Amino acid sequence: HQGVDTVMGEAQPAVRSGGRVKDIRSGCAADLPKFFTPAKLPDALLDAQQQEKEVLETLFATKGTVEKEDFRVFAVSVCGYPSFFAPSLFDKIAALGNKDKDKTAALPSVLDRRACEAWYNGNCKDQRAEKRLLNLLKSEGTNYVTRDNWKHHLASLLDTHPGLDFLKGTSEFQERYLECVVERIYYVNDRADSSRLGGTDFARSNLVKVLHYVDAEADINKVIDYFSYEHFYVLYCKFWELDSDHDFLLDREDVVKLCNYALTYRIVDRIFAGACRPLSSGVSDRVGYQDFIWLLLSEEDKTSETAIRYWFRGIDLDGDGFIRPHEMEFFYKEQLHRMDCLAQEVVQFEDILCQMTDMVKPDREGWITMMDLKHCRQPGVFFNVLFNLTKFIQYDQKDPGQIFNERATPELTDWDRYAKLEYARLAMEEDQGEYGEDDAWEMDQDAEPPADQS
């Protein structure tokens, strides 16, 4: 047959080239068809790298070294990093050149051209911005970024950003703010819940764009992704409000008070069991500040991918990857009791199950998956029906104020809207001196974060 050679009665493979069949046994390597072609770099990246090389030449034109004070040009114009990463980049390159020397010796105060070019060629050349950022933040010998990596490299932001000047001199709240920023970065981007951000996470994220926005924008509150001080202020004050003994840990009774007792005891029990997310407080049966950040972000915006994952795990009692009717009924029973106590019209579970099935439209009726909820237009309603009676009633009554607010600010998430309103309330209360008069808000000068006065 055409395309097949036979030797000693056995069929032998052949390849077709330009209409001719060639025996692989007798063909040379050049005859084999290519199956891989290296990707060509985009013209925009090639043009940018040419400009970076020109800046590098200019930087070292007069002398072969650069001091730390002048290093910003290399970090920003050659490597493409935000300016607040310049100090940590300098130290990282200096440490690389010092790793074979006495580790107790002080790092050099200048870098030579060879060291800077070695960093650029090994970590920036032919690399997209996301890969460059990963190479800066990660520790040597790893291919991922940890929370400590972020905190180390973002430290200089606290001292250099004009929108955070009012925090200078309050190191405790600089630390809390930075911890909140890092936790929000992981909340959005750590889809594997591994506490590590790798190349895929960076490629899928908006981190590069947001970091450059932080560098260019003097008003930190305009950067609502991760860095808004107002968002931190709301998260911290809500935590402090619940932490009645101010040990920086919350017990069950503390968490139940969240949003005026909005959450049911059964979902709170699941939070403390680590079902929604393993607790990181390090203390048995206690929720810490980091845990609370995940909780409040998930509670106030149940439409985000992370929030759906968070609450799905809480409802999935047997951990089989499906929410079944008996699991929904387990949580809804407490809602029924609450409705009865508040003299609300009671909606029986059978009716609720039909409504939720119609809303979610699972591929397999009676077996709701996480993907079903991600495709659902109103995952928040599904969760609120099961464990947040306040928001369930607001939805059922079609609160006009909520509808107007959502339509007026389509660019904001539910969390953004909540944080904006809550910050205004907290700032007003602080101006009126209410914290000092309320025993539940025993905020002394060391405990209360300063409000942004800009």
N, C-alpha and C positions, 0 to 999 in steps of 0.2 A: 504494500500500500504506500501511497505517497506520504513522505514525511517520516518513514520508518525504514531503517536499514536492518538487515539480518546477517548475523555472523554465527555460523555453526548452528543454524536453525533457531536462534534466539533473537527476538526483537530487540533492536538497539535504539536508544533515543537519538533524535536528530533535532536540529534547530533550523528555522527558516530565516534567511537573510536576503533581502532584496529579491524575493521571488525564487531564490535558490535554496536547496536543502543542503546543510553541511553536517557531516558526521562530527559529533562532539569529541570523539576519541582522537580524530586527526586534526581538529581545529585548534588554533592558538587562542590565547586569552583575549586578543583583540577581536576575535570573532564572536565572543559571548555578548549577548545583549546586556546593556547596563540596566540595573534595577534601582540604583540610588544616585541621586544628584544632589550635592550639597546645596542647601538653601542660599540664595543670593541675598546679601544684606540690602535693605531698602535704601534707595538713593538718599532719602532724608537723613538716615543714620550715617551714611558715608560722608555727606556734606557736613554734618555736625561734628564728626570726628576730625575732619580736616580743619575746622575752626578751632577745635580743642587743641590740636597739635600746634597751631599757630600761636595760641595763647601760651602754651607751654614754652615755646621757643622765646617768646617775649619775656616771660617771667624769669627765665634763667639767662637772658641775654647779657646782662651786666655782670652777674656773679653766679657761681655754681651752686649757691645754697639759698634757702628761703627760711625766714624766721617765722615763729608761730603767729606773730602779730600780722604778718602779710600772707599767711597761708590760705586765707579765705578765697583768694583768687583761684588757687589751684582746686580747692574743694568745690567751688561753685561753677567756675567757667571751664574747667578742664574735666572734672569728674561728674559735674551735673548734680551735685548734692545741694540741699538747702544750706544756707549759711550757718545755721546753728549746729550743724554736724562737723564743722571745720575743726574745732578743738579735739573732738574724739577721733577724727580721722588722722590728725597730726600725731596724736599719741599712739594710735594703732600702727601707723607706718614706722614711727620711732621704735616701738616695741619689737616690731618684726626685725628691724636692723640690730636690735640689742639682744635677741633671744639666745645667741651663742655666747654672750658675755655674762658678766656677773649680774645676776638678777636683782641684787640689792643696789646696783648703781643707778643713779638718777638718769632719766631719759634725756636725750640731747635736746637743746633748745632751738636747734636748726636742723633742717633736712637738706641733703644734697640732691642734685638732679637725678642721680642714679636711683636713689630710693623712691623718689616720686614717680619716675618713669616705670620702675618695676611694678609699683602698685597699679598704675594706670594700665599698663600692658596686661597684667595678670587678672585685673578685676573689673576694668571698664571698657577696654577696647573690644569692639565688635559685640558689645553687650547692650541689651535694652535697659531702660531706666530701672525696671523692677529687679532685674538681676544685679545691677550695680548696687541697688539699695540692700539687697540680701547679702551681698558680699561684704558690705560695710558693717552691717549690724551683727552678723553671725560671729561666733567664736572660731578661732583657728581649729581646723580639723573637723568641723561640723558642717552640715548643709541645711541648718535650720536656725531660727531665731527664738530665743526664750524671752520671758518677761524681764529678766535681769539685763539681758542685752539691750532691750528697749530703754529701760530706766537709765542705764549707763550712758547711752548715746543721746538721750533727750534731756539730760541734766542741764546742759548749757542753755537750753531753751528758756528755763526758768529765770535765768539771770540776764538774758539778752532781749527777750521779746517785750516790746513796750506795753502790750496789753496785759502783762503780768507783773508790771512794776510794783503794784500795790501789795504783792505777796512777798516782796523782799523783806527780810527781817523776821519772817514767820516761817521758819524752816519746816515746822511740823505740817503746815498746810501746803507748803510746796510739795512735800512728800506725799500727802494725801491726794493732792491734785494730780500729780504724776502717776500715782497708783491707779487713779480713776481713768486717766487717759489710756494707760496701757491695758487695763481690764476691758475697756470699751473696744479697743483694737482687737483683742482676742475674742470678745463677744461676737463681733461681726465676721471675723475672718478665720477663726479656728474651727472650721467645719468638721474636722475629724476629732475634735475635743482631745487633742493630744498635748496641749500646752506648748506646741511647737508650730511655728509658721515656716513652711518650706517654699520652694520655688513656685509650685502650683498655686499656693495661697497668695503669694505676692502677685503673680500674673493675673489672678482673678479679682484682685482688690483694687480699691481706689487710693491706696496709700501714697503712691508717688504724687498724685494730683493734690491730695489733701495736704501733704507735707510742704509742697511748694506754695500752696495757698496760705498756710500758716506763716511761711517766711515772708510773703508779700503783703499780708493783711495786718494792719496795726491793731485792729479791733478783734481780739481773740474770740469774742462771742459770735462773730459772723461765721466762724468755722464751726458749724453745728456738728459736723462729723468728728467725733472723738474728743476735740480740744476745747469746746465751749466751756468757759469757766462757769457760766450760769447753769449749765447742765450738771457740772460737778457740785455746785453749791446746793442744788436741789437734792441730788443723791446723798450728799453728806448730811445735810440738815434733816432729811427724812430718816436717815439711819440714826442720827443722834436723838431725834425725837422719840424713837422707839426704844432706844437703849437706856432704860430707866435708871440702871445702876452705873452706867457709864464705864463699863468694863470692856467696851468695844466688842462685845459679843451679844447676840440676841438669842433668847430662849423661845419656846413655843408661844408663851403668853405675849411676848413682845411682838412676834411676827403676826399673830392673830389680830393685833390692833391696827395693822397696816390698812391705810385707806378707810379708816373708820369701820373696822371689822368686816371688810368686804369679802375676804376669802373664807372658805369653809374650813372647819377643823380637819376634815379628811384630806384636803389637798395640802394643808400645812403639814400634816403628818408625813405625807409623801415627800415634801421638800426636806424635812429633817431626816428622813430615811435615806436621802441621797439619790432618790429615784429620778428626780428631774435633772439633777446634776450632782456629782460627788462633791460634798462639802470640803472646803479648803481651809477652814478655820483652825484645824489642828486640835480642836477641843470637842470631845464627844457631845453630841446633841446640842450643838451651838452653831449659829449662823454668824459668820464674820463679815467684815466690810466688803471683801471681794464677792462673797456669796450673795450679799444683799444687792450689789450692783446688778448682777445677773437676774436676780429676782424682780427688782423694780423695773428694769428695762423690759423684761418679759411680760410683766403684769400690765404695763401701760401701753405696750404695742405688741399685741398678740398676732400681728400680721407678718412680722419678720420671720425669716427662715429659722433663725436661732430660737425665737420664742415658740414657734410651732414645734420644733424639736424638743425644747425644754418641757412644755406642757404635755406633749404627746407621751413622753416617757413617764410623766406623773400619772396619767390616766391609764396607761397600759399596765395594769396590775400584775399580770403574769409575764410581762416582758417578751411576748411572742411576736411583737411587731404589728399587732392588730388591736384596734379598740373595738370590743364586742359589746352588744347591748347590755350584758350583765355588768360590765365594768362601768358603762355610762350610768346605769341605774344605781350602782353603789354610791356614786358621787351625787347623783340627783336627789337621792332620798333626803340628804341633809338640806338641800335647797327647798324641798317640799315642806320640811319642818319649819324652816325660816319663813316661808310664805305664810304658813298658817299662823305663826306667832305674830307676824306683822299685819295680819288681816288682809293680806294680798289675795287676789284671785288665784286659786291653786290650779295649776296646769298639770294634769296627770302625765306620768312617764310615757304611757303608750302614745299620747298625742305628740309629746316632745320628740319621741323616737322617729315618728313619721316625718315631722318637720325637719329634723336634723338630717335624716336620710335624703329627703328631697333637696336640701340645701347643699350637702356635701357631694351627693351623687357618687358613691363609691363604686368602683368597678365590680365589686362583689358585695351584694347587699348583706348587711350585718357584719361586714369585715372592713372596717375603715383603716386605711394605711396612712402613713405620714405623707406619702405622695398625694393621696386623695385630698388631704387638708391643704397641702401646698398649692394644689390646683383650684381649691375652693376660693371663691371671692370673699368670703366672710369667715375665716377661721376663728377670728376673735369671738364672734357670736357663739360658735360651737362650744368654745371653752368657757365663756362667761355663763352660758346656760347651766353648765355642770358645777361651777364652783365660785362664781362671783355674782351674787344676787343683785347687787347695786347696779352693775352694768347690764345685767340681764333685763332688769326693769326699765332702765333708760332706753335700751334698744326696743323693748316691747311697746313702750309708750311713745316712741319716735320723738325723743327730746328735740325740740326745734332749735335750741341753742347749740347743741352738739352738731346737728345737721348743717346749720349755717356756718359754724366754725370750720367744718371739714371742707365745705364748698368754697369758702373764702380763702383757704390756704392749701390748695391741692399739692403744692410743692413740699409740704411738711409731712412728716410721719406722725402717727398718733403720739409717739414719745416726744417729738419736737413740740407739738401743741401743748401737751401736758406740762413739759418743763417750762415753757414760756409763761403759762398761767401761774404755775406754782412758784416760780422765781419772783414774779410780780407780787404775789401774796406774801412770800417770806420777806422780801425786801421792805414791803410796807409795814409788816409787823415789827421788823427790826428798827425801822425809823421811829415807830411809835413806842419803842421800848418794851414790847410785850414779852420778850424772852425773859427779862429779868423779873417779871411779875408772876410768871407762871411756873409753878414748882415742877411741872413736867418738862420745862425747858430751862433747866439750870445751866445755862451757857455762860461760863465765865470767859475771861479774855483769852485763856489758853485753849478753850474748847470750841469757840465759835469761829468759823471761817469768815474772813472779812468779805462783805459784799462788794462787788465791783462798782466803784464810784464813777466810772467813765460814762 
